[in-house]
Amino acid sequence: MIAKMIGCSVGAAVLLLTAGFSGRVVDENGKGIPGVVLSDGNNAVRSGADGSYTLPGKGRFIRLVEPAGARADRLWCPVKEGETGIFRLTPVPVQKTVRFAQISDVETWGKEDYYSENWLNTLGDICRAEELDFLMHTGDICYPQGLVFNAREVTEGRMGVPVHFLPGNHDMTKGAYGEELYESLFGPVCTAFERGNVLFVLAPNAFGDHRPSYNAAAVARWMKNLLKLYPADQPVVLATHAPELVDENGRIAAGTPDELDLTAINLRAFIHGHNHNNDTVTLRAGRFPVFGTVPVRFGGASGGAAGLRLFEIDSRGDISCELRWSGSDRVVRIVSPQQGECARTPDGRALLVVTAADTIGATGTVTAVITPENGDPVTLELERKSGRSFQAELPEPVLNGKCRIAVTARFRGGRTGYAESNMAGIAASTAPAVVPGDAYPQFLFGPDRAVPDFLPDAKGQLRLRWIADAEGDILRASPVIADGRVFVGTCDDHFSATGSIWAFDLRTGAVLWQHVIGDSIHGAIAVGHGMVFASDARGVVHAIDAVSGEKVWRHEPPLQPYLDNYTGVLLAAGRVAAGSDRDLRVLDARTGKLIWAGGGEGFRQGVSSPAALTLIGSTLISSGNWVQLRGHDFATGKLKWINNDIRYCYSTGRADGGTLLLPTNRYMLRVDPETGRIIKKGLFDDPCTWRGASVPLCRNGRIYLGSSERGLVALDPDFMFDWETGFVGRSLLWTLPYMGAERLVESSPVVIGKRIWFGAGDGNFYGIDPANGKECQRWEFGAAVLTTPAVSGNAVCIADAAGRVYCFTVE
């Protein structure tokens, strides 16, 4: 049976060598199976008519490429005296659709619950609930302790599916050669297998903490010899750890005799780790999509959300994927009605709005049963508006009196979630109507990020006016407002090519336009000169007409294959600044013409962080994780100063009394923006607490700042701890690198009336008393809020990670 199936699938000539290491591929009865691919890490052959094969065997392993219609008793054997080289195959059905998950860079260091609880159990539950075919780990397992731990714990027995590993740079350990320990635990570093109609090739990166015994040319040579045995149109998925294995032109070992051009094969996806970023891009020089994934246990280097990536590949090799965020356990929240207010459509119809999400199983149906105090129950099926947002129109009769709303969400794997609320009559909203005011043109209002106080005579109580769906994820692209319009940017970390800028009517929430960019908008956007400005994940700067939503201009940076841009844009003096590190640029806002670009002298490449750019006086201030804080002359690009002592910088610096006030993960700093001289430095008591993107607010002798462990905190002028908001709950989204998120606040606090308002990772929007931090009001969204509120007139707008934009009016 297996022999017949494999024999029919052979699309290349069978090559048998006459000397070297020999063996056989056989079925359960010992009968030879022809046409099975084997490799010694360099050469590759197919087994002959009797199942026999011969390879030079100069490497340390013989690898079997497991056929799609079989399971092997082992996938490799060592090349050593006394080894028979026999592989036994058992037939299994061939899937038409292949489903698998990728995890990467777990960096356990030998501890099961390091940074997050029960991640191994959750991972296994996902594999079973989603009925996956296999799990792939793309490296940085991490160091000797982690390698041993993962070999023992991340197994087929515990996960419920086969597990395929790749080594990362931190998996190259001290020994005779870098991969020695890895091989002793996981086998060879170069492997391949077939599933469905797809050949999966797992290739290692060619560098590490200790030198491996191979280089990129050896990897390319192995792949070329392997691919020769398959037809030219064979769908291929390539996985590696560090994406730098493939250059910007889609080549491995470019310029060597072994160069492999991946654009010349039927490569359907290139999957990697290493960067700790949620990437879903297509190389401009190539035809294939590239996927990178943040660790499942903690956030990414650029503040990306922790999770794993679920892939599905059909019989044609067409691929789709979903990024499944960590941190949600059957979350169901009724967002509207709430607090006696009900969101309405632009034409006045009442809306039931619900958040439903689960890390383990995909959300299926969401239903609501509405039981009036005097009347028959009404059942509603809610419509999915985005991955986590569901809604339905509420029948008008139930709005006039008391009723109970019970919502049930069904998740894959038989899991369910439930929420209920009781509401009084809400037939007519009493919230003040929206009265637009001045523009709120960019993140924290101005280029110096020193956001003013708003509506000082108001109490600061917020009343809900409308909720609109942007049908995508909104992480840190906070709303901006101009001319009665609200603008937001959405992410596309799920490879749906829907990353967009959206415009809504400030008064009603009606969609005015959607401009699809494709790539994610991770960072700050801005509005001015009749245009909306945004920079996508590839560093492309977009200018969009604010009224029509049409493209005005587009500026692309030089071709850079794995550039991640999370900083967004800054607008000042008719210029747009964008990017960070090697991608830092200043453009003419009206034309998109480049004024200056580059890192300047003393430049060292870092990793883009969520920190936005700041302009104080004539100094444009930028930062990059792991390397430096820099000040450039905004007009000319000349480097004024550089500080190489800041390892992590996720927060945006803001102007305060002529200085730059900047929290890093270790210190609160006051810096002279003209010279870079540190005026004052305060050491935080717990460095990990201050690794988020929240920007400090300075009022009445206090500094208010979001944290990862303490919610929003207040510091005195000497940067000493005063109080914290203990009511903030555990985060539904983990965005901070190398740590969990017990009480995460990455939103930046804003003064509205006599309250401070901020969003939190626990899915709530809080208003507090600035004197003591006591909670005055909260709105429950059920999805993490990383954005910062924007204010225009009496309207307050904020967005959550489920892609919803909220508008409140102030009392």
Disulfide bonds with the S-S distance in Angstrom:
none
